[in-house]
Amino acid sequence: MIRDAQFYDFIGQGLASMGYVENGVASLSMYLNDMLADKWNAERTYAQMGFPLDPDIKLHPTYEQIEATIRPYTMATYTDYDSDGATKSTDGMLLKSGELPIFKHEVYLDRKKIRDKMALTEALGGMTSDIVDAVMDLFFTSVDSLIGGNFNTVQFQRHQIVGNFGKLIINAKNNPYGLPVEIDFGVPSANKHTSVWYTKKEDGTIVQNPAIGKTIFPEKEAKKIMRNAKDNDFMPAGHWECSERTKEDLLEMPYWRVMFATAQRPDITDDTLRVAWSNTQDDDVIWNYIVKKFGGRIDVIDAVGSVEFLNPKTRKVAYHNMQAFPEGVLSFVPDGAIGSVQSGKPIWIDSGNTRSALFDGGRTLIREIRDGEHMTIKTKSESQTLCVPNATRWFYYLSVMGASSSSSSSAPAPTSSSSSATSSSSSSSEGE
């Protein structure tokens, strides 16, 4: 009995038994596309995020942030019969370029179960269908978790860029075992506004700014940004975005509830009683009223990024959850595509104990590795992918949560047109 890589190739036997064979060889690629391509459909998922897949998979792993200057419905040129009309420009303005960040992770199939199956295989002199099925169940769970984690990684990129003033910041908090990455995609400083509507105490209590309803009117602040975007910057149709936590904070503001009660119950004349009556209404009713007062759609981003790390005190694996979309910030961005997901082409070399395949149309590398030294089976994922916005001149921000001396929770440092903070890409604020 030769205990080589083929003898313990549970995955290869499983792929073959399930009919995933190509040119007489077990095909991991066929398995991935059949079992997971519909669940993890990158083309559909990223298009819904406003960042459709860039069809070009780059041999050189660099991204380009190009702001398209073509206006699809610019008016035609009046000419005589024999003259041609003006040629529309389709060239884009290069705002930024750089290297695509690479992200990896891996999963060991349950080591105890794998060793038990190896011992059983040796005792029986070969594999049984029960052994293969059990290992393939473990393998599916491993691959599914890796690909799902990749999707969450790209989603986190998107929400941080759109919510964090056009910046992607990967640091020790959200990437404890990796390299730091910081990319500023260049939102014009004039697009960043501050209007403090509330602060938050350590216990989460919302304290409304006393100026609200007197000198500061939130719905007017929002509509002013929308009007300026349309009239001065010729922005196409857009919508607001905010985090789930920001939505909850806005719902706690007495301002909206007093206004709602005044409209619905004019017989109630005391603000305290108005708030009390409004509190009897479902939050969805109050939220829909707030959306209506804003004068446009508000998409609530409730995505949470989960990071795994080793707790130094317990020496056990722990998880840190964080909001993908920053708290206390309202973003106004165009509808539809506002960028693209750009990827580099993975490079790899297979050996006798590895099996590799590409996923997401060739953007993600999945590898199954049989480690004879440690008698384990490992599944690895690698991708060089980045959400790259191409409409940052039409990204607008309204920071509404002020810093509180009694609170450790605050919005990202906002800037405004009068602030000393500036964008790192001044060309992004230029016109056509």
Residue pairs with C-beta under 8 A, 6 or more apart in sequence:
1 7
1 122
1 125
3 122
5 352
5 353
5 370
5 372
6 12
7 121
8 118
8 121
8 370
9 370
10 114
10 117
10 127
10 131
10 132
10 135
10 136
10 139
10 377
11 26
11 28
11 135
11 136
11 139
11 355
11 368
11 370
11 377
12 26
12 355
13 26
13 127
13 132
14 132
14 133
14 135
14 136
14 139
15 21
15 26
15 27
15 28
15 30
15 31
16 26
17 129
17 132
18 31
18 136
20 26
20 27
20 28
20 30
20 31
20 34
21 27
21 30
22 29
22 30
26 355
27 357
28 355
28 356
28 357
28 366
28 368
29 357
29 358
31 357
32 143
32 357
32 359
32 366
33 359
35 140
36 143
36 144
36 147
36 359
37 359
39 144
40 147
40 148
40 151
40 359
40 360
42 53
42 151
42 341
42 360
42 361
42 363
43 52
43 53
43 361
45 151
46 52
46 53
46 154
46 341
47 53
47 337
49 155
49 158
49 387
50 158
50 162
50 333
50 336
50 337
50 338
50 339
51 158
51 337
51 338
51 339
51 340
51 341
51 387
51 388
51 389
52 337
52 340
52 341
53 340
53 341
53 343
53 360
53 361
53 363
54 340
54 341
54 342
54 343
54 388
56 342
57 343
57 344
57 345
57 361
57 362
57 363
58 100
58 342
58 343
58 344
58 345
59 344
59 345
60 344
61 99
61 100
61 102
61 344
61 345
61 384
62 97
62 98
62 99
62 100
62 344
63 97
63 98
63 99
63 100
63 342
63 386
63 388
64 94
64 96
64 97
64 342
64 388
65 94
65 95
65 96
65 97
65 185
65 186
65 388
65 389
65 390
65 392
66 92
66 93
66 94
66 95
66 390
67 92
67 93
67 95
67 390
67 391
67 392
67 393
67 428
68 90
68 92
68 390
69 89
69 91
69 92
69 93
69 432
70 88
70 89
70 90
71 88
71 432
74 88
76 85
77 85
77 86
79 85
92 390
93 427
93 430
95 185
95 186
95 392
95 425
95 427
95 428
96 183
96 185
96 186
96 425
98 183
100 342
100 343
100 344
100 384
100 385
100 386
101 170
101 181
101 384
101 386
102 344
102 382
102 383
102 384
103 150
103 153
103 178
103 382
103 383
103 384
103 385
104 380
104 381
104 382
104 383
105 146
105 149
105 380
105 381
106 146
106 378
106 379
106 380
106 381
107 142
107 145
107 146
107 378
107 379
108 376
108 377
108 378
108 379
109 135
109 138
109 139
109 142
109 376
109 377
109 378
109 379
110 138
111 376
113 134
113 135
113 138
114 135
114 138
114 375
114 376
114 377
115 375
117 131
117 134
117 135
118 375
120 128
120 131
121 127
121 131
135 377
139 368
139 377
139 379
142 379
143 366
143 379
146 366
146 379
146 380
146 381
147 359
147 364
147 366
147 381
149 381
150 364
150 381
150 383
150 385
152 303
152 305
152 306
153 385
154 341
154 385
154 387
155 303
155 324
156 174
156 303
156 305
156 324
157 168
157 386
157 387
158 387
159 301
159 303
159 324
159 325
160 167
160 168
160 169
160 324
160 325
160 326
161 167
161 168
161 185
161 339
161 387
161 389
162 241
162 325
162 331
162 333
162 338
162 389
162 395
163 241
163 243
163 301
163 324
163 325
163 326
163 329
163 331
164 326
164 329
164 412
165 187
165 192
165 329
165 395
165 397
165 412
165 414
165 415
166 184
166 185
166 186
166 187
166 389
166 392
166 395
166 423
167 182
167 183
167 184
167 185
168 181
168 182
168 183
168 185
168 386
168 387
169 181
169 182
170 178
170 179
170 180
170 181
170 182
171 180
171 182
172 180
173 307
173 320
173 322
174 305
174 307
174 322
175 181
175 307
176 307
176 309
177 309
183 386
184 423
184 424
184 425
185 388
185 389
185 392
185 425
185 428
186 392
186 423
186 424
186 425
186 426
186 427
186 428
186 429
187 392
187 393
187 395
187 397
187 423
187 428
188 392
188 393
188 423
188 428
188 429
189 415
189 416
189 417
189 419
189 421
189 422
189 423
189 429
190 417
190 429
191 393
191 395
191 396
191 397
191 429
192 396
192 397
192 399
192 414
192 415
192 416
192 417
192 419
192 421
193 221
193 225
193 396
193 397
193 398
193 399
193 414
193 416
193 417
194 398
194 399
194 414
194 415
194 416
194 419
195 216
195 218
195 221
195 398
195 399
195 400
196 209
196 216
196 399
196 400
196 401
196 402
197 208
197 209
197 212
197 216
197 218
197 250
197 253
197 255
197 400
197 401
198 206
198 207
198 208
198 209
198 212
198 249
198 252
198 253
198 400
198 401
198 402
199 206
199 207
199 209
199 401
199 402
199 403
199 404
199 407
200 206
200 207
200 249
200 401
200 404
200 407
200 409
200 410
201 207
201 404
201 406
201 407
202 406
202 407
202 408
202 409
206 249
206 252
206 253
207 404
208 253
208 254
208 255
209 216
209 402
212 218
212 253
212 255
213 255
213 258
218 255
218 293
218 400
219 293
219 294
219 295
221 398
222 240
222 294
222 295
222 330
222 332
222 398
223 294
223 295
225 332
225 396
225 398
226 238
226 295
226 296
226 332
229 235
229 238
229 332
229 394
229 396
233 393
233 394
235 334
235 394
236 334
236 335
236 336
236 394
237 334
237 335
238 296
238 332
238 333
238 334
238 335
238 394
239 296
239 297
239 298
239 299
239 332
239 333
239 335
240 294
240 296
240 297
240 298
240 299
240 330
240 331
240 332
241 298
241 299
241 300
241 301
241 325
241 330
241 331
241 332
241 333
242 250
242 298
242 299
242 300
242 301
242 325
242 329
242 330
242 331
243 300
243 301
243 302
243 323
243 324
243 325
243 326
243 327
243 329
244 300
244 301
244 302
244 323
245 323
245 327
246 325
246 327
246 328
246 329
246 330
246 400
246 401
247 287
247 298
247 300
249 327
249 328
249 401
250 256
250 287
250 290
250 400
251 283
251 286
251 287
251 290
254 271
254 275
256 278
256 286
256 289
256 290
256 293
257 274
257 275
257 278
257 279
257 286
258 271
258 274
258 275
258 278
259 289
259 293
260 278
260 281
260 285
260 286
260 289
261 268
261 273
261 274
261 275
261 277
261 278
262 268
262 274
265 274
265 277
268 274
268 277
278 286
290 298
291 297
291 298
296 332
298 330
301 324
301 325
303 323
303 324
303 325
304 321
304 322
304 323
304 324
305 321
305 322
305 323
305 324
306 319
306 320
306 321
307 319
307 320
307 321
307 322
308 317
308 318
308 319
309 317
309 318
309 319
309 320
310 316
310 317
310 318
311 317
311 318
326 411
326 412
327 401
327 409
327 411
328 399
328 400
328 401
328 410
328 411
328 412
329 397
329 398
329 399
329 400
329 401
329 411
329 412
329 414
330 397
330 398
330 399
330 400
331 395
331 396
331 397
331 398
332 395
332 396
332 397
332 398
333 391
333 394
333 395
333 396
334 391
334 394
338 389
338 390
338 391
338 394
338 395
339 387
339 388
339 389
339 390
339 391
340 387
340 388
340 390
341 385
341 386
341 387
341 388
342 385
342 386
342 388
343 360
343 363
343 383
343 384
343 385
343 386
344 384
344 385
345 362
346 358
346 362
346 363
346 364
346 365
346 382
346 383
346 384
348 356
348 365
348 367
348 382
350 356
353 369
353 370
353 371
353 372
354 367
354 368
354 369
354 370
355 367
355 368
356 365
356 366
356 367
356 368
357 365
357 366
358 364
358 365
358 366
359 365
359 366
360 383
363 383
363 385
364 381
364 382
364 383
364 385
365 380
365 381
365 382
365 383
366 379
366 380
366 381
367 379
367 380
367 381
367 382
368 377
368 378
368 379
369 377
369 378
369 379
369 380
370 376
370 377
371 377
371 378
389 395
392 425
392 428
393 428
393 429
393 430
397 414
399 411
399 412
399 414
400 411
401 410
401 411
402 410
402 411
403 410
403 411
404 410
413 421
415 421
415 422
423 429
